[in-house]
Amino acid sequence: MINLFKVRAKQKETANNVDDKKHIKKQTAGELRLHKDLNELNLPSSCNLKFPNGKDDLMFFEVTIRPDEGYYLGGKFVFSFHVPSIYPHEPPKVKCETKVYHPNIDLEGNVCLNILREDWKPVLSINTIIYGLYHLFTQPNHEDPLNHEAAQVLRDNPKEFESNVRTAIEGGYVGFTQFTRSLVPGTGSLGIE
């Protein structure tokens, strides 16, 4: 009789293991590729990655960029990444969550970066996108603008552009638009103490 109870217990355990496997979510090809990309990340020290919904939701994450040179030195800018299930055949949707005075980022947070649009190729990775975003802060491009006013100021009067960037990072007004302070605490107005 004891053996019968052991057999029934073993059958029940086996049935439970089969049920547990049914509840394990199978990863999509996009999730597998994203997992690979995230494992191979080689971020600059001025960038970091965060998963606001926890590690169970890899398809949404945030990247914080703190430029260590250029006009935006001392600023802190957060970007949200929404990765589609068909990634890498379609690029992530990237939005700047920090209101910024920038020729290639509009006031709604839309980003003008060619590799997120017409130049996207499945061989590109999350690492490539993050370096592209970082590059927008070290070398803003007035030739392909989303914020035409900022692009014109950068092109025609770089000193005024620098002043406008400083004002925006410190939380002031540029024209009729007020910006949220994005200056990293303790960095002063020029990015140094």
PyMOL commands that set and color helices and strands:
alter all, ss='L'
color gray80, all
select helices_A, chain A and resi 2-23+29-39+114-116+126-138+148-156+158-169
alter helices_A, ss='H'
color red, helices_A
select strands_A, chain A and resi 47-50+60-65+77-82+93-96+173-174+177-178
alter strands_A, ss='S'
color yellow, strands_A
deselect
rebuild
show_as cartoon
